[in-house]
Amino acid sequence: MTEEQGPEAEQSRPEAAQSPPEPTEPGTDGATAATPDPGTDGATAPAPEPGGTDGATAPATEPGGTDGATDPRTDGPAGPATEPATAGATAAATRPGTDGATGRTTGPGSDGATGPDQQEESSDGEGLTALLEHLRDTRGFDFTGYKRSSLTRRIRKRMDGLHVTSFDAYRRYLDLHDGEFIELFNTILINVTGFFRDPDTWELLSRVVIPRVVTERDHDEPIRAWVPGCATGEEAYSLAMLLCEALGEDVFRQRVKIYATDVDQEALSEARAGRYLKRSVADALPPAMLERYFEPDDTHIVFRKDLRRTVIYGRHDLVQDPPISRIDLLTCRNTLMYFTPAAQTRILANLHFALRPAGFLVLGRSEALATRTALFTPFDL
């Protein structure tokens, strides 16, 4: 499939055994992309730094679940995926590790400003940094790995609505008004999702990727999927339906675990309920699938509870928290694009560690080029 034809999936097959980043000392810059470790398949995951900085540790922890779902962690994490597969969509994205993806901060304060306008930009940048550090220290949310241009635009949207002119003044406003943090949080994290969004990608998953995942596992082995940045659950339930179609309901309930994570607790609460407006789902699903997987609830429909138990929702921060391990299929679409190139590099190293050697990583159209590292091998572009 060509890039112009698009859905664009990228599978990663290992060319050589890869190790995740080495542990970093407290105060260092965090993990870098994994490098080959000749002669061994084992590795340790990057250790998180004190204060909630990025990295990952092994054994990897898994998010807590609801709806009676269990959290299987009995056999410990597997070694790092040796070239796990990626499936995703192509589009222009900065390649981690190249010039322009080195983690250097560009923008306010980075060029040795001398003129009045540049001095104002430098002060503005320092105010934004202080605000982000304040949010990290007081609320436990670290947005420092997000792209500054996007953060600035979204934070200023809240500030403009409140007629607040500086980041320092807005930081004081946040301290005085508890409800404002939720408004800011929801503005920064725009949950744009839907069932079977980008149908061509889902068609490729159904036709090629999921059958490959199923055949890679023995008939009695679990199949583990992870959907980071799951928002209100549509992506996770879409994946659940395709796996159920491939395996049958009984086998699906016995073997499949889908870990769906996000940093937004309100979105996770909605996802756990699995309740959606009927008209929003009916447009994306054929009637037979709608009838099979959903139950009516007035103007809404609810994803079947017996199948919903297979999807385990939990809070997870891609920048700060350790990755889940032993994953066969990982869909992380339209999430990496919100992070800086340096943060993308660290996140991709953790996702690489999460995957089994023959696992697949599914990315969005704007993100596939970010995997052009030694960690991943394109499967279908």
N, C-alpha and C positions, 0 to 999 in steps of 0.2 A: 504494500500500500504506500503510495507516495505522500509527501507532505501536503501537496495540494489537495489530495483526495481526503485527507484528514481523518479520523478520530484518532487517532494517532496514539498508538500505544507503544510503549517502550518496555521490553522485558529485560531484566538484567540477568545474564548468565556469567558466572565467575570465570575469569581468565586465570586468576591465581588467587590463592588464599589471601584474604585481607584481614587486617586487624583494625578494630576501632581505635580512635585516638588514645594515646597514652594518658594516664591520669595527670592532671595538672596540679601544680602547687597552689596553695591559697594565694589569691591575688594575681594569678596569671590571666592570660587572655582567653583561656578556655580551650576546648578541643579543636583540632584541625582535621582535615580529611584523613581517613584511614590510609595507612601505608602497608605494603606487603610485609609479611613476617615469614621469611623463608624457613621452611622445614617444620612448620607447626600450623595447626588449624585452630588452636585455642587462642583466646585473647581475653583481656579484661576490658570492660567498657570504661569510657572516660568518667572520672569521678566528678560529682558536682562540687563546686566551690562553696565555702561558707557564705551565708547571706543570700542563697537562692540564685547563684549564677548558673550558667549553662553547663551541660555535661551529662553523663549518664553513668550509672553504676551497675554492676552485675553482682548477684542476680537481679534482673529487672523486675520491678514491681508492676502489678497490674491493677487497674482501677477497680474500685469496689462496685459491685453490681446490685441491681434490685430485681424485683419480680421473681424472686426465688432462684436467680441464676447463681451458680457456683463459680468459684475462681480457681481453676486448676493450676497449681504451681508446685506440683509434687516432684517433678523430675528436674527442676533447676533449668537455668537458661542454656540454650545451645550455644555453641561457639559462634563467632560472627559469621554472618552469611558470606560465603565466598563467592563474590559477584552475584548477589541476588538479582532477580530479574526486575525490570521496570516495564510497566505498561502505562502509557499515558498519552498525552496529546502534544504535538509539537507546536512551538511558537517561539518567538524571540525571547530569550531570557539570558541574563548574564551567567556565564559559566563560573561556578565557584572556583576560586583559586587563581583566576586570571586577573589581569590588570582591570580594575573596575570592580573586582569582587574580593578585594584583599582585606576588607574590614576598615579601611581608612575612612574616617568621617569627612564627608564633603559638605559644603554649605557653610552656614554661619560659623565664623570663628576659625575656619581651617586654613585661610590663605594669608594670615598676617595682615588683617585689615588695617588700613591707614586713614581712609577718608571718613567723613561723618556718617555716610550711609552704611559703610562697611562696619564702623564701630557700633552703629545701632543694630546691625544684623548680628554682630558678635555678642552683644548684650542679650539680644533676643534668644540666640542659641543657648547661652548660659542659663537664661530663665527657663527654657524648655527642659534642659538637662536637669536643673534643680527640681522642676515639677515632676519629671519622670522618676527621679530618685525618691522623691517624697511619696509618690504613689506606690513605689516598690517597698519602701520601708514601713509605711503605715497601713497599706492595704494588701500587700503581698502579691501584687501584680507587676511583673517586670515587662514593660513595653520598650525597654531600651534597644531591643533587637529589631524593632519594627522600623520600617522606612521612615526617615525623618519628614520627608515631604508629605506623606500620607498622614502621619501623626499631626503635623503642624496644621494641615488643612482641616482635619476633623476636630481637633481641640479648639481651633479658632472658630469653628462653626458654633460650638457651645458658648465660647466667650462672646461672640458677636450677639448671640441671642440674649445674653445677660448684660450686655453693654460693659463688659470688662475688657480693659485695653492691654493688660500685660500678663505674662505668665505668672509673675510673682503675686499679683493681685488675685488671679484665679486660684492659685494655690491656697491663699488665705480664705477665699470664698468656699473652697472645698472643705476646709477645716470647720467652717461654721455651718455648712448645710450638708448633712449626711446624705440626703437623697440625691444630691448632684452627682455623686460618684457613679451611681447606677445609670444616670442619664449619659454621663461621659463614656462609661464603659460600653453602653449599647451603641453610642455613636462611633466609637473606635472599632468595635467588632460588628461589622455589618454582616448579618447572617442571610446571605443570598443562597438559597438552595431550593430543591424541588425533586420530585420523584423522576428518576431516569432522565435527569438533565443531560443534555448532549447525547441524544439517542444513539449516535454512531459508536460512541465509546462503549455504551452498554451492550450494543450488539456484538462488538468485538469481544467483550468480556464473556458474554453468553456463548458465543460460537467457538472461541479459541482459548481464552485464558482460563476460565473455570474448568473446562474439561482437562486442561493440562494440569491444573492444581489437583484435581480429583485423582488423576492417574498417578501422580507423584506420591500419593499417600497409600499405604496399605488399607485394605477394606475396613479394618477395625481401628485405624488411627484417627485421632481428632484432626479436624480442619479448622485452623485458627485464622481469623481475619481481624484487621484493625482499621478503623475509620477515624483518624485524628481530625479535629476540626469538624465534628459531625453536626454542629448547630442543632436544629430541632429534629433531627433523626431521619429525614427523607433519604439521604444517601445510604445510611446503614440499613434501613428497611428495603431499599431497592436491591442492595446486595443480598440481603436475606432471601428475597423472593427468587432471585436468580439461582442461588445455591439450593434452595428448596426445589426449584424446577429441575435442577440437574440431578439431585440425589433422591428425591421423593421425601415426603413429610417425615416418615418414621426415621429414616437414616439421618435426615437433617437435624431432627431433635436430638438424636443420640450423639452425633459426631461434631456438629458445628458450634463454635463459639465466635461471636463477633463482638469485639471490644470497640465501643464507640465513645470517643472522648472529646472534650472541649473544655475551655476555661470558663465558659459562660454557664453559671449554674441555672439561671432562668431558662435558657435554651435546653439544657439537659433535662429539666423538669418536664418541659413540653415533650421532649423526645421519649422519655420513659413512659409517658401516658399513651403515646402513639395515636393521638386523636387529631384529626385534620378535617377541614371543611371538605365536604364531599365533592363540591364542584372543582376544587383545586387539584384533587387527586384524579377525578374522572377524566380530565383532559389529558393526563399522562399515561393512563393505564387502559388496556383493552378491557371490555366488560367482563370477560371470563376471569381475568386475573383480579379485577376489583372484587368480584363476588367470592373468589376463593380465599383471598388473604385479608379481607376487611369485613367488619361487622357494622351494621347501621347503628347510628346514635343520633336521632333527630336529624338536624342539618349537617351533622358530622358523620364520619366513619372512623372506626378504631381498628388498628392492626391487631390481628388475632392474638389473644393473650398466650395461648399455648406455644405459638411461634415466637412471640415477643420475649419470652423467657430466655431465648438463645442469645439475644442482644444485650450485652452488659454495658451499661452507661456509667461513666465516672469522670471526674474532673482530672484533667491532665494538661500540663503546660509543656508544649514542645520544646521550649527554650530551657526550662528549669528542671523538668522531671525526667527520670530514667525512662527509656523506651520499654514497651512490652516486648517479650521475647518469643521466639519460635513461631513467627508469623508466616503463613503461606501466601496471603494476599493482603496487600496494604493499599488502600485508596486514600490519597491525600491530595485531592484536587482543589486548585484555586485557594490554597492556604499558604504555600511557600512564598507566593508573590507579595505578601504583605510584610515580609521580613527583609532585612538588609542582606546583601550577598554574604557577609561574614556569618550571619546567623543561619542563612540557608546552608552554608557549608557544614556547620556544626549539626544542624538538624538532619541533613542528609546522612551524615556519618552515623547518627543514632538510628535513623530508619534502616540503614544498611545493616547495622548490628541486630535490629529487630527481626529481620527476614531470615528464613531458612535459606540454605544454599540455592534451592531452585525456586525461591519465592518471586513474586511479582510486586512491583510498585507502580501504582497508577497515578498519574499526574494530570493536571489541567493543561489546556492549550498554551497558556503563557509560561509554563514552568518546565517543560520537558528538557529544554537545553541546559537547565541547571544541573541535570544528572550527567552531563558529559564529563565525567571524571572516571578514574580507574575503578571506581566502586561499582558502576553499573554498565551493563551492555544493552544497547537498544534491541528491542524484540520486534516491534512493528511500528514503523514511522510513516 
